[in-house]
């Protein structure tokens, strides 16, 4: 009947809009990472997707909202992947090395201007600040898991360690060190040097083997 056809039409429109919304997020984030955020205009995104600018603005009324939704989605996807790896892995060292490789791979395909441009968006900075507060407790629990597994020393205050990693990350971003050094070098020197400081001999052996194979 007419009502059923009308409801089906509405459903089809909703499915199409959601699919288009996903494509817009994926395409725009790829463009932002490749060229930097400021270098990409809404016109560029619309042209890339072969849609009208009006259609784009109907779904995302400005670039900041589009960027925020994209950053939030991809951050949540990465966090969920890491959570699954953490559950499935036998030990914390496997999780840390997996996270390192994933981040390095992502950084290789990201223009440094992407990070500089992100500093101009307070809403996104606030989002990451809130995420850091939530993840702090989870990170401390993760480090204590490493103690129980025998990879990390038991005479360290891991709440301070978590604060230290957070401070180091903020320092890298605030000083734009990624313009002077590759993200891989920054991560290797910050993460592995800091990590080794609270590793047991067992943890250090795993780390040394990974670094040896990485060269």
N, C-alpha and C positions, 0 to 999 in steps of 0.2 A: 504494500500500500504506500501512499504518498509519505506518511510519517516515517515509515521504515527507510524509504529511499532518502529522505531528508536527513535522518539520523546517520545513515551510512555515509552520506556526503560530508557531514560534519566530521565524522570519524576519519575519513580519508584526508580531509584538510588538516586535521590535527596531526596525523601521522606524517604528512608531507612537511608541515611546519617544523616538527621536531627533528625530522631528518635534515632539513635545510639548516636548522639551528646548529646541529652537530657539525655539519660540513663547514659552516661559517667559522665555528670555533676552531676546528682543526686547521683549516686553511689560514686563518688570520694568525694563529699562534705560530704556525710554520713560517709565515712571512715576517712576523715580528722577530723571531729568533734568527732568521737569515739576514735581515737588513737593519734591525733595530726598530724600536716602536715608533719613534718620531718620523722615521723615513717612510713609513707605510701609512697612506691615507685611506679613508673609507672608500674613496673612488677606486683605489687600487684593489681593494678586497672585492668589491662588487664586480669589477672587470675580470678578476681572476676566476670568479665563480660564475661569470656570465649571467648575473642577475642585475636588476635595476638598483640604483642607489636608494630609491624609495622603498623597495622590498627589504633591503638591508636595514634601513632605519626603522622600519616597522617592527623588526625583531630586536634590534639593538639601537637604541636612540642616540648613543654616542660611543666614541672609541674607548673611553675610560671604562664604561660598563662592559663592553665587549672584552677588553683586556682583563678586567677583573674576573669575569665569568670564566674566561679561558685559563687564567692562572690558577684559579680555585679548582677547576675541574681537573687539570693535569697534576696539580699538587695532590689532590685526593686520590687520583688513580695511582700515583707513585707511592703514596703512603699505604694504600691497600696492597699493592704488590709487595712492598717491604714487610708488611704485617704477615702476609701469607708465607713469605720466605722465612721469616722469623719463626713461625709455627712449625714449618716443615723441616727446617735445618736442625742438624744434630747439635750444633754449637754456635756460640756467638761470633767466632772468628769467621765462619762461613758467611754469616749475615753481613758483617762489616765489609768483607772483601767484595761481596755481591753489590752492596750499596756503593762502594767506591767505584767499581767498574761501570755501574749504571750512570753515576754522576759524571764520570769522565767522558763516557760516550755521548752524553747529552751536551756537555760543555764543548765538545769538539765541533758540534753542529750549531753552536750559538755564537752570534756576533757579540763581542764585548759591549757594544753600544746598547744591547738589550738590557743589560744590568744597570748601566748608567741611566738609561731612560726610565727604568722602573722606579728610580729614586724620586722621580717627579710626581708620582701618584700616591698621595697620602693614604688613600683607601686601601691600596694593596699593601703598603708598608704596615698599616694597622692590622690587616688580616694575618700577615706573617708574624707580627708581634704576638697576637692572640694564639696563633698556632704554636709558637715557641713556648708559651706558658703551659699549654696543654701537653706538649711533647716532652717538657722537662722531666716530669714525673715518670713518664714512660721510659725515657732514656736512662734515668737513674736506676730504674728497675732492671733494664736491660744490662747495664754495667754490673749490677749485683748478681745477675744470672751468670755473667762471666766469672765472677768470683767463685760461685758455687760449682762451676764447671772446671775450675782450676786454671783458667787462662789469665785472670786478673788477680792482683795482689789483694789481700784482705785487710791491709793496714792503711787504706786510702779512703779519704772522704769523697765519695762519688757525687755528692750533691755539689761540692766545689768543682769537681772535674766537669760536670755538666755545665755549670756556669762559665767555666773557662772556655769550653768549646763554643758556647754561644757568643762569648765576648770576642773570640778569635774570628768567628764568622762575620760579626758586625764590623770588626776592624778592617777585614779584607774588603768589604763592600763600601764602607765609609771612605776609605783611602783609595778606592778604585784600583787595587793592586792587580786586578785582572788585565789592566792595560799594560802593565810592565812585565808581568809573568803569565804564563799559560795557567789555566785553571788546574791542569793536571799537576804542574809543578807546585802550585799553591797547596793543593790537597795532599800531595805526597809528603811535602815538608811539614805541613801543619798537622795532618791527621796521624801519619805514621810516626813522626817524632814524638808527638804527645802520647799516642797510644803505647808506644814502647816503654814510656816512663812508668806505666802502671801494669805492664804485662809481667806475668811470672815467666820463668824460663820456658815453660811449655808454650805460652802465648807468643813469646819472642821467637821461638823456633818456627812456628807457623807463619809469622810475619816475615821472617828472613827468607823462608822458602818461597813465599809469594813474591817478594821483591826481587829475588834472584831470577825467578821465571819471567818476571815482568820486563827485565832488561833485554 
